[in-house]
Amino acid sequence: MILQLDPTIMVETPLGTGQTLFIIDYGMHQNTCWVIALKDSGIIKHFDCNDVILSTNYTYGLNLRHHGFNDKMPENDK
């Protein structure tokens, strides 16, 4: 199954920040494959789901701990 993300999401990969275009699910015996356009080069690469981390989004408070903001978050958001 191929899922096109709309809207796309920004993620961190071993090759840098990128925009997720598609997620490919091959079934329960294999990890999902993320198709990502890299921000700096525009190159489109495939990544295993274990290599993808959601980028920090300060507006929505997503993944703030990844950048060391856990002590600045309100108690109810931890």
C-alpha positions as CSV (number, residue, x, y, z in Angstrom):
1,M,0.0,0.0,0.0
2,I,1.3,3.5,-0.9
3,L,0.1,6.5,1.1
4,Q,0.6,10.0,-0.3
5,L,0.8,12.5,2.5
6,D,-1.2,15.6,2.1
7,P,-0.1,17.8,3.7
8,T,3.5,16.5,3.8
9,I,5.5,16.5,7.0
10,M,9.0,17.5,7.8
11,V,11.3,14.8,9.2
12,E,14.9,14.3,10.2
13,T,16.9,11.6,8.4
14,P,20.5,10.4,8.5
15,L,21.1,12.6,5.5
16,G,19.4,15.7,6.9
17,T,16.0,17.4,7.0
18,G,13.4,16.4,4.4
19,Q,9.8,16.5,3.4
20,T,7.9,13.2,3.4
21,L,6.0,12.6,0.2
22,F,4.9,8.9,0.5
23,I,4.9,6.1,2.9
24,I,5.1,2.6,1.4
25,D,3.8,-0.3,3.6
26,Y,4.9,-3.7,2.4
27,G,3.0,-5.7,5.0
28,M,3.5,-6.9,8.5
29,H,6.8,-8.7,7.9
30,Q,8.7,-5.6,6.7
31,N,9.3,-2.1,8.0
32,T,7.6,0.8,6.2
33,C,9.5,2.7,3.6
34,W,9.4,6.5,3.7
35,V,10.0,8.4,0.5
36,I,11.5,11.8,1.4
37,A,12.7,14.8,-0.6
38,L,15.8,16.2,1.1
39,K,15.6,19.9,1.9
40,D,19.1,20.9,1.0
41,S,19.6,19.0,-2.2
42,G,16.1,18.1,-3.4
43,I,17.2,14.5,-3.9
44,I,14.5,12.0,-3.3
45,K,15.5,9.0,-1.1
46,H,13.9,6.0,0.5
47,F,14.4,5.5,4.2
48,D,13.5,2.7,6.6
49,C,11.0,3.8,9.3
50,N,13.7,3.4,12.0
51,D,15.7,6.1,10.3
52,V,13.0,8.8,10.4
53,I,12.3,11.3,13.2
54,L,9.6,13.9,13.2
55,S,11.1,17.4,12.9
56,T,10.5,19.8,15.8
57,N,7.5,22.0,15.3
58,Y,7.5,24.9,17.7
59,T,4.0,26.1,16.8
60,Y,2.4,22.8,17.7
61,G,4.9,21.8,20.3
62,L,5.9,18.6,18.4
63,N,9.2,16.9,19.3
64,L,10.5,19.6,21.5
65,R,12.5,17.2,23.6
66,H,14.6,16.3,20.5
67,H,16.2,19.7,20.8
68,G,16.4,19.9,24.6
69,F,13.3,21.9,25.4
70,N,11.8,19.5,27.9
71,D,12.5,21.8,30.9
72,K,10.7,24.7,29.2
73,M,7.5,22.8,28.4
74,P,4.4,23.4,30.6
75,E,3.7,20.5,33.0
76,N,0.5,19.4,31.2
77,D,2.4,19.1,27.9
78,K,5.2,16.7,29.1
